Amino acid sequence: MTLTTTTTVHTTPGPRDYTQPVLNLSAIRQSYGDVEILHGVDLRAQPGEIIALLGPSGSGKTTLLAIAGGLLRPTSGTSQILGDDIYNNKGACIAIARRAAYILQASSTIPFLTVEDNLLVRLIVRDQAVSKSDRSRAQDLLALLDLDDKRHRFPNELSGGERQRVCVAAALYTGSPLILADEATASLDRNRGRAVMELLAEHAHTQGCAVIAATHDERSLDLADRVISIEDGCVA
């Protein structure tokens, strides 16, 4: 079955400030021992923009996304989300980093939660009441990703590609201002991979978030607002 992106699912994000970038990476360097992986990278992502970060395996894409989302402190440089510096704001670094949603190459579903509850997990862990509206939005997203009949199943009952699509739905559901996708379509066939990229692009454009999709697959680059190449730790 071919995925469809004809219906926009609104995730009720907060107001977007279009006067500043969602993500601002400045002079990012990252070293492991004596080996420098990233060499002074600058990157900005604006609200409503989808960026394809193109590069071969080992080029530094994953490392750069980890720094952008607060998972890895850079050796030097600054990483800001909505103007707040993740690594130099000791009191708020976790809260700032939580503004980013990840879609990883290896699916990161929670095995003891159903597919639907994987989308609702942020509400569940905060002990917030899950409303009918919350579940309806989750179900709409799962339907867009051809997972509506899987919502009561557990991740170990799904294929690898289905689990990956659950991760895509979970990231979109958060309403985060920044989505970082690391080879998110690598485990999907051509048609499903393109449909996921179409959904990410539509979400960026309609919800005002910024999406950075790291990939080495050039088949969906036409969906990006910008294509940035990274190789040997340098951005072209």
N, C-alpha and C positions, 0 to 999 in steps of 0.2 A: 504493500500500500504506500502511496506517495503522501508525504506530509503536506499539510496545507498551512499557509500563513495568512489566510484571507481575513481572519478575525483578530483584532487587537485585544489583548488582555491587559487591562489597566491594573497596575499594582499599587496605585495610590501613593506615589512617592511624595516627599515634601517638595516645596517650591524650589526650583532650580535657579541659581544665580548664573545667568549667561554672561556676566561680565568678567568672570574669572575661570581659568581652566579647572576641570575636575581633578586632573593629575598633572603635576609639574615635577619632572625629574631634572635635576641640574647637576652636571659634572659628576655623574655617578661612576665610581670606580669600585671594583670588587676584586680582591686578591685572595687566593688560597695558598698560604705559604709564600713562596717566591714567585708564584705564577699569577699574573693579573688576568682576570677573565673579562672584565669590562673596563674600557679605557676612556673615561670621561664622557659618558653618554648623557645627552640632553634629549628630553622628550616631553611634549605637552599633549594632553588630550582634552578637547573641549566638550561641553555638554552637547548631546545629540549627535556625537561623532563616533563612527566605527573605524578603527585603524587596524589594518592587517600588518602584523610584524613578521616579515618574511625572512627566513634564513635557514640554512642547513642545520642538521643535528650538531650540537656542540658549539653553536655560534654565540650562545649567551642569552637566548630568548627566555628560557626558564628562569635563569638567575635574575634577569631584569624584572620579570613579572613578580618574582618572590620579593624583591626589594620594593617594587611599586605597591604591593599589597600589605607590607608590614611583616612579612615572614622572615626576612633576612636583612640584618643591618648592613649597609654598605661600608666598605673600608673608608670611603670618603664621599662627599656629595650630599645632596638633600633630596628627600622624597616628600612631596606635599600632596595631600588630598583636600580639595576645597580650601586651599590656603593654609592648612594646618600641617606643620612638619611632624611626620610620624615619629622620627627617631630622636628629635631634640626637644620633644614635649613630654617630659617624664610623667607628668600627672595624667596625661590624656592619650598616651600612645596607643593603648589597646582600643579605646573608643574610636580613635581616628582610623585605625586599621580595619575596624569592623565595618567601615563604610564601603569596603571592597568585597565583592562576591567573586568566588573562584569557580572555574570549570576546569578541572584537571584532566590530563590525558588518561590517567588511570582513574576509573570511576571511584568516587569517594562517598558512596551512599552509606547510610547507617543500617547495618544488617538486621537489627532487631525492631526496626520501624517499617511499617508498610510504605509503599510507594507514595501514597497521599501524605502520610505523616512525615516523610522525608522533606516535603515542601513546607509543612507546618511546624517544623522542629524548632524554629526560633521562638514561636509563640509558646510551644510546649515547655521548653526549658526555662522560660521566664514565668511559667505558671500563669500564663494569660489564658482567659477563656477563649476557646476557638469557636467563632460564630459560624452561622450558616453561610454568611457572605464570604468568610475566609475559605471555607471548604469549596464554595462555588468557584471562586477564583482559581483555587488549586486544580479543581476538576477541569476548568476551561483550558488551563495551560497544558494539562496532561492530554486533553483531547487534541490540542494543536500538534502535539508531538506523537500522536498515534499511540497513546498509552492509557486511554480512558478505560479500557477493559482490564488494565493491570493495576488499578489504583489500590486494590485491597491485597495485592500480593506483596511478598517480601523480596528484597533484592536478589537473594540466592535462587529465586524462582524465575529470574529473568535472564535473557541473554546479555552478553557484554555490551552490545549496542544499545539494548533497552536500558540498561543501568546508566549508560552514558547520557542517554536522553533524559533520564530522571535528574541527573546532575544539572543539565541545562535548564530544565524546568525549575529546579530548586533555586538556581542563581537568579533567574528572571523573577521568580516570585518574591524575592527579598525587597525589590524596589530600590536596590542599592544604586548610588550615583555612579559607581565604577564597577564594571564587570571585566575580569581578567580571565581570558580563555586560553589555556595552554594546550595546543594541539587537540582541541575539543572534539574535532570530527574525525580524528585519526582511525577510530574503531568503527566508523560508519561507512556504509557504501556510498557511492557517488551521489545518488539522488537524496538520500537522507542527510548526508553531509551538507549538501547545498541548501536543503530546506532549513537545516539548523542555522546556517549562516544567514539566510534570508530572515529568519525569525529574530536573530540577534541584531541585524541591521534595522529591522522595523522597530524593534524595542528601543534601540538607541534614538531613532528619529522621532518616535512618538512620545517616549517617556522622558527624553532629555538627559539620559545617562550617557556616559562614555564607555565604549567597549573597545578593548584591545585584544585582538585575537592573534596569538602567535601560531604560525603555521609554516610548513615547508611545501604545502600543496597550493599550487597556483591556479587551480580550477575555479575558485570562487572569489578571486581578487577583484573582479568587477563590482562586487557588492560593497567594497570598502570605500569610504570617503577619501582615505589616504592609504598609501602603501609605503611602509618604511622598511628598508632592508638592513639587516644586521649580520655582520660576518666578522669572525675573529674579534668579537668584543667591541666593534665599532659600528655606529649607525651611519648609513650613507644618506 
